């Protein structure tokens, strides 16, 4: 077999194969035998047709094509494994010569990872501030207790007019706003995070009442075409409810679970917030280290990886828009602004820098892990899979999962976490 390789782009190669007929003929013979096994000819049982007779009934071109497909796949895989090529896309295989008693020629194009020359990542990490110990504030503890009370509140339908603090359900739309889409939202009046003045206009409304009012959108509104304009809103009040909060005492704590009293609940909340802050600090340290490493190195990224990440980010945006409430839309107004009035291709182009950043950092993590000889052991992967399965509420849901895909996912997750821990532990500046 003769093989040559061409570089089409920094991260794309073409491999040209030429296989002598003597080396290709076993593939042809195997494909021929397979076709004979399935051939039906009058006077013969299926699979017993003599070879010379069978050839009269068979399509030799189709058999050659089947043999070529099998040979191309095997020879391509054999070559990339033997030469340790970091191929990261499906090959595009094209047959260039296929004739009996002649060499079989084909070419394969694929994306390949560029060489990554790591900077002194240990030195870079050592210049990063270590994780800080940030204790919970009394305000955070009280806010959590407030949320717990609200989550267990009783809601009683009311015919009273809307006031701040009432739980309400509305339908609303704006003329020339958000494509005139009709929205439905439920929230505590005064805490809905709507456009300034919107919730104030709801005060005094009664169930099934409709109201129209005009508001001026802020100058920094997410849609620049509407910023500063007056929009006429139409609102229908669907429901008003009183919020009856449970009393905050020892009985409330016991009803939540394994808490002896309110003091024990507060202690648990304190520990939970502390743990959450530890996680946030870990993420801060890890993010800073990897971004600093990334700034010190440049390498080409395969187009297929970038395109795949753009698709993923686009789906994230679609999911966020389809499920978000008015409050979440306000919190994510910069992301939403990104996609308003644009085609999918335009959105992908806007998402490209973020996609490139993610891919670059992912490849850096893998390269650091490779240099440090980090591995995810079988025991670690199985433990991670089992921990995930324990959280699945019913057996039927677990049975739908592909075991191999699950293992592959957690193998990568365990590997990445071990690299992250290594980098975090290298942070050297005390606060």
TIRO-530113 format. One line per 2 residues: number of its first residue (from 1); for each residue x, y, z of C-alpha. Coordinates in Angstrom, 1 decimal. Layout:
N
NUM	X/Y/Z  ...
***
This chain:
431
1	0.0/0.0/0.0  1.3/3.4/-1.0
3	0.1/6.4/1.2  0.9/10.1/0.9
5	-0.4/13.0/3.0  -1.2/16.6/2.0
7	-1.9/19.6/4.3  -5.0/21.4/3.0
9	-5.2/23.9/5.9  -3.6/24.3/9.3
11	-6.1/21.8/10.8  -7.2/19.8/7.7
13	-5.4/17.0/5.8  -5.9/14.8/2.8
15	-4.6/11.3/2.8  -4.1/9.5/-0.6
17	-4.2/5.7/-0.7  -3.1/3.3/-3.5
19	-3.7/-0.4/-2.8  -2.4/-3.1/-5.2
21	-4.9/-5.5/-6.7  -3.3/-8.3/-4.8
23	-3.9/-6.5/-1.5  -7.5/-5.5/-2.5
25	-8.6/-8.8/-4.0  -9.4/-10.4/-0.6
27	-11.9/-7.6/0.0  -13.5/-8.4/-3.4
29	-13.6/-12.1/-2.7  -15.2/-11.5/0.6
31	-17.9/-9.3/-0.9  -18.5/-11.8/-3.7
33	-18.9/-14.6/-1.2  -21.3/-12.6/0.8
35	-23.4/-11.9/-2.3  -23.4/-15.6/-3.2
37	-24.7/-16.5/0.2  -27.8/-14.3/-0.4
39	-28.3/-15.2/-4.0  -31.4/-17.2/-5.1
41	-31.2/-19.1/-8.5  -33.8/-21.6/-9.7
43	-32.7/-25.1/-9.1  -30.3/-24.3/-6.2
45	-30.9/-23.8/-2.5  -30.0/-20.3/-1.2
47	-26.3/-20.0/-0.6  -25.4/-23.1/-2.6
49	-25.1/-21.6/-6.1  -21.8/-22.5/-7.7
51	-19.4/-19.6/-8.1  -19.2/-19.5/-11.8
53	-23.0/-19.7/-12.2  -23.5/-17.0/-9.5
55	-21.2/-14.6/-11.4  -23.7/-14.5/-14.3
57	-26.5/-13.3/-11.9  -24.5/-10.9/-9.8
59	-23.7/-7.2/-10.4  -19.9/-7.1/-10.4
61	-19.9/-3.2/-10.1  -22.0/-3.4/-6.9
63	-19.7/-6.1/-5.4  -16.6/-3.9/-6.3
65	-18.2/-0.9/-4.6  -19.0/-2.9/-1.5
67	-15.4/-4.2/-1.3  -14.1/-0.7/-1.9
69	-16.1/0.8/1.0  -14.9/-1.9/3.4
71	-11.3/-1.6/2.3  -11.3/2.2/2.5
73	-12.6/2.2/6.0  -10.1/-0.4/7.3
75	-7.1/1.0/5.5  -7.9/4.6/6.7
77	-8.3/3.5/10.3  -5.1/1.4/10.1
79	-3.1/4.4/8.8  -4.3/7.0/11.4
81	-3.8/4.6/14.3  -0.3/3.6/13.1
83	0.7/7.2/12.7  -1.0/8.5/15.8
85	-2.9/11.2/13.9  -5.2/13.3/16.1
87	-8.2/13.1/13.7  -11.3/14.8/15.2
89	-13.9/14.6/12.4  -15.5/12.0/10.3
91	-13.4/11.4/7.1  -14.8/12.5/3.7
93	-13.8/9.5/1.6  -13.7/9.7/-2.2
95	-12.8/6.8/-4.5  -10.6/7.9/-7.4
97	-9.9/4.6/-9.1  -11.8/1.3/-9.0
99	-11.3/-1.3/-11.7  -10.7/-5.1/-11.6
101	-7.1/-6.2/-11.7  -6.0/-2.6/-11.2
103	-4.8/-0.7/-8.1  -7.6/0.6/-5.9
105	-7.1/4.4/-5.2  -9.0/6.6/-2.8
107	-8.5/9.8/-0.8  -9.8/10.8/2.7
109	-10.1/14.4/4.1  -10.5/15.1/7.8
111	-9.9/17.7/10.5  -6.9/17.2/12.7
113	-5.7/18.8/15.9  -2.8/21.3/15.5
115	0.2/20.9/17.7  -0.2/22.8/21.0
117	3.0/24.2/22.6  2.0/24.8/26.2
119	3.4/27.8/28.0  4.7/27.5/31.6
121	1.2/26.9/33.0  2.5/26.1/36.5
123	4.2/29.5/36.6  1.1/31.2/35.3
125	-1.1/29.4/37.8  1.2/30.4/40.7
127	0.4/34.1/39.9  -3.3/33.6/40.6
129	-5.0/34.3/43.9  -5.8/31.3/45.9
131	-9.4/30.4/46.8  -10.7/32.7/49.5
133	-12.8/31.7/52.5  -15.9/33.9/52.3
135	-18.3/33.3/55.3  -22.1/33.7/54.7
137	-23.6/37.0/55.8  -26.6/37.2/58.0
139	-28.5/38.8/55.1  -27.9/35.7/52.9
141	-29.1/33.4/55.7  -32.3/35.4/56.2
143	-32.8/35.6/52.4  -32.7/31.8/52.2
145	-35.1/31.4/55.1  -37.4/33.8/53.3
147	-37.2/31.7/50.2  -38.0/28.5/52.2
149	-41.0/30.2/53.7  -42.2/31.4/50.3
151	-41.7/27.9/48.8  -44.0/26.4/51.4
153	-46.5/29.2/51.4  -50.2/28.6/50.9
155	-51.9/30.5/48.0  -55.5/31.5/48.4
157	-57.5/32.9/45.6  -58.6/36.5/46.2
159	-61.0/38.9/44.6  -59.3/41.9/46.1
161	-57.5/44.4/43.8  -53.9/43.9/43.1
163	-51.4/45.3/45.6  -47.7/44.9/46.0
165	-46.9/41.6/47.6  -49.8/39.7/46.0
167	-49.2/36.8/43.8  -50.7/37.4/40.4
169	-51.1/35.8/37.0  -51.3/38.0/33.9
171	-51.5/37.8/30.1  -49.9/40.7/28.3
173	-48.5/41.9/25.0  -47.0/45.1/23.6
175	-47.9/46.8/20.3  -44.8/46.4/18.1
177	-42.9/44.8/21.0  -41.4/41.3/21.0
179	-43.2/40.6/17.7  -46.6/41.3/19.3
181	-46.3/37.9/21.1  -48.8/37.2/23.9
183	-47.0/36.4/27.1  -48.3/34.7/30.3
185	-46.5/35.2/33.6  -47.0/34.5/37.3
187	-45.1/36.5/39.9  -45.2/38.5/43.1
189	-46.3/42.0/42.3  -43.4/44.4/42.9
191	-40.9/41.6/42.4  -41.5/40.7/38.8
193	-38.5/42.7/37.4  -40.5/44.1/34.5
195	-39.9/47.3/32.6  -40.0/50.3/35.0
197	-43.6/51.4/35.6  -45.2/48.1/34.3
199	-46.0/46.6/37.7  -47.2/49.9/39.1
201	-49.8/50.0/36.4  -51.2/46.7/37.6
203	-52.0/47.9/41.1  -55.7/48.2/41.7
205	-56.7/45.8/38.9  -59.3/43.1/39.6
207	-59.5/39.5/38.3  -60.5/39.4/34.6
209	-60.0/43.1/34.2  -58.2/44.3/31.1
211	-56.1/47.5/31.0  -54.0/49.4/28.4
213	-51.2/51.7/29.2  -48.1/53.2/27.6
215	-44.5/53.0/28.8  -41.3/54.5/27.6
217	-38.6/51.8/27.1  -35.3/52.7/28.7
219	-32.5/54.1/26.5  -30.4/50.9/27.2
221	-33.2/48.5/26.2  -32.0/45.2/24.8
223	-33.5/45.9/21.4  -31.7/49.0/20.1
225	-34.4/49.6/17.6  -37.0/50.0/20.3
227	-34.8/51.8/22.9  -36.4/55.0/24.2
229	-39.7/54.4/22.3  -43.2/54.5/23.8
231	-44.9/51.1/23.8  -48.6/50.5/24.4
233	-49.2/47.4/26.5  -52.4/45.5/26.9
235	-52.8/43.4/30.1  -55.4/41.0/31.4
237	-55.4/40.0/35.0  -56.1/36.2/35.3
239	-55.7/35.6/39.0  -54.9/37.2/42.3
241	-53.7/35.2/45.3  -52.9/35.9/48.9
243	-49.6/34.5/50.1  -49.9/32.9/53.5
245	-46.4/32.4/54.8  -45.8/29.7/57.5
247	-44.5/31.0/60.9  -40.7/30.7/61.2
249	-40.2/28.5/64.3  -39.0/25.1/65.4
251	-42.1/23.3/64.0  -41.4/24.9/60.6
253	-37.8/23.6/60.7  -38.9/20.0/61.7
255	-41.4/20.0/58.9  -38.6/20.6/56.4
257	-36.8/17.4/57.2  -34.2/16.1/59.7
259	-33.9/19.3/61.7  -34.4/19.3/65.4
261	-35.2/23.0/65.6  -34.7/26.3/63.9
263	-31.2/26.6/65.2  -30.3/23.4/63.4
265	-31.9/24.6/60.2  -30.0/27.9/60.3
267	-26.7/25.9/60.8  -27.5/23.8/57.8
269	-28.2/26.9/55.7  -24.9/28.4/56.9
271	-23.0/25.3/55.8  -24.9/25.1/52.5
273	-24.1/28.7/51.6  -20.5/28.2/52.7
275	-20.2/25.2/50.4  -21.8/27.2/47.5
277	-19.2/30.0/48.0  -16.4/27.5/48.0
279	-17.6/26.2/44.7  -17.9/29.7/43.3
281	-14.4/30.5/44.5  -13.0/27.3/42.9
283	-14.7/28.3/39.6  -13.2/31.8/39.9
285	-9.7/30.5/40.4  -10.0/27.9/37.7
287	-11.4/30.3/35.2  -8.7/32.9/35.9
289	-5.9/30.4/35.5  -7.2/28.9/32.3
291	-7.9/32.3/30.7  -4.3/33.4/31.6
293	-2.8/30.3/30.1  -5.0/30.7/27.0
295	-3.7/34.3/26.5  -0.1/33.0/26.4
297	-0.6/30.5/23.6  -2.0/30.5/20.1
299	-2.9/27.5/17.9  -5.3/26.8/15.1
301	-8.7/25.4/15.8  -10.4/22.8/13.6
303	-13.4/24.2/11.8  -15.6/21.2/12.6
305	-15.1/21.7/16.4  -16.0/25.4/16.1
307	-19.1/24.6/14.1  -20.2/21.9/16.5
309	-19.8/24.3/19.5  -21.7/27.1/17.6
311	-24.6/24.7/17.2  -24.5/23.8/20.9
313	-24.5/27.5/21.9  -27.4/28.2/19.5
315	-29.5/25.5/21.1  -28.6/26.9/24.5
317	-30.0/30.3/23.4  -33.2/28.7/22.0
319	-33.8/26.7/25.1  -33.2/29.8/27.3
321	-35.8/31.8/25.2  -38.4/29.1/25.2
323	-38.4/28.5/28.9  -37.5/31.8/30.5
325	-39.8/33.9/32.5  -40.0/37.7/32.3
327	-37.4/38.0/35.1  -35.0/35.5/33.4
329	-35.4/37.4/30.1  -34.5/40.6/31.8
331	-31.4/39.0/33.5  -30.4/37.6/30.1
333	-31.2/40.6/28.0  -27.7/40.8/26.5
335	-28.0/37.3/25.2  -31.5/37.9/23.9
337	-30.4/41.1/22.2  -27.8/38.9/20.4
339	-30.4/36.9/18.5  -33.2/39.4/17.9
341	-34.1/39.8/14.2  -31.1/37.7/13.0
343	-30.9/34.6/10.9  -29.3/31.4/12.4
345	-26.2/31.9/10.3  -25.8/35.5/11.6
347	-26.3/34.3/15.2  -23.7/31.6/14.7
349	-21.3/34.2/13.5  -21.9/36.3/16.6
351	-21.4/33.1/18.7  -18.2/32.2/17.0
353	-15.8/34.0/19.5  -17.4/32.3/22.5
355	-17.3/28.9/20.6  -13.6/29.4/19.8
357	-12.8/30.4/23.4  -14.5/27.2/24.8
359	-12.8/24.9/22.2  -9.4/26.4/22.9
361	-9.8/26.1/26.7  -11.1/22.5/26.3
363	-8.1/21.5/24.1  -5.7/23.2/26.6
365	-7.2/21.2/29.5  -6.7/18.0/27.5
367	-3.1/18.9/26.6  -2.2/19.8/30.2
369	-3.8/16.5/31.4  -1.8/14.6/28.8
371	1.5/16.2/29.8  0.8/15.5/33.5
373	-0.1/11.9/32.6  -3.5/12.3/34.2
375	-6.0/9.5/33.7  -9.5/8.6/34.7
377	-9.4/5.2/36.2  -12.1/2.6/35.6
379	-13.0/2.7/39.3  -13.4/6.5/39.2
381	-15.5/6.4/36.1  -17.8/3.6/37.5
383	-18.1/5.5/40.8  -19.2/8.7/38.9
385	-21.7/6.7/36.8  -23.2/5.0/39.9
387	-23.5/8.3/41.7  -25.4/9.7/38.7
389	-27.7/6.7/38.5  -28.6/7.0/42.2
391	-30.1/10.4/41.4  -32.5/9.0/38.7
393	-36.0/8.7/40.3  -37.1/5.6/38.4
395	-35.7/2.5/36.9  -37.4/3.0/33.5
397	-35.5/6.3/32.9  -32.2/4.6/33.7
399	-32.9/1.8/31.3  -33.2/4.3/28.4
401	-29.6/5.5/28.9  -26.8/4.1/26.7
403	-24.2/2.6/29.2  -21.2/3.2/26.9
405	-22.2/6.8/26.2  -22.6/7.3/30.0
407	-19.2/5.8/30.7  -17.5/7.9/27.9
409	-19.1/11.1/29.3  -18.0/10.5/32.8
411	-14.5/9.4/31.7  -14.1/12.8/30.2
413	-15.8/14.5/33.2  -13.5/12.8/35.7
415	-10.4/13.5/33.6  -11.3/17.2/33.3
417	-12.0/17.5/37.0  -8.6/16.1/37.9
419	-6.9/18.6/35.6  -9.0/21.4/37.1
421	-8.0/20.3/40.6  -4.3/20.3/39.6
423	-4.5/23.8/38.2  -6.4/25.1/41.2
425	-3.9/23.7/43.6  -1.1/25.5/41.7
427	-2.6/28.9/42.6  0.0/30.6/44.8
429	-1.0/34.1/45.9  -2.5/34.3/49.4
431	-5.3/36.9/49.8
***
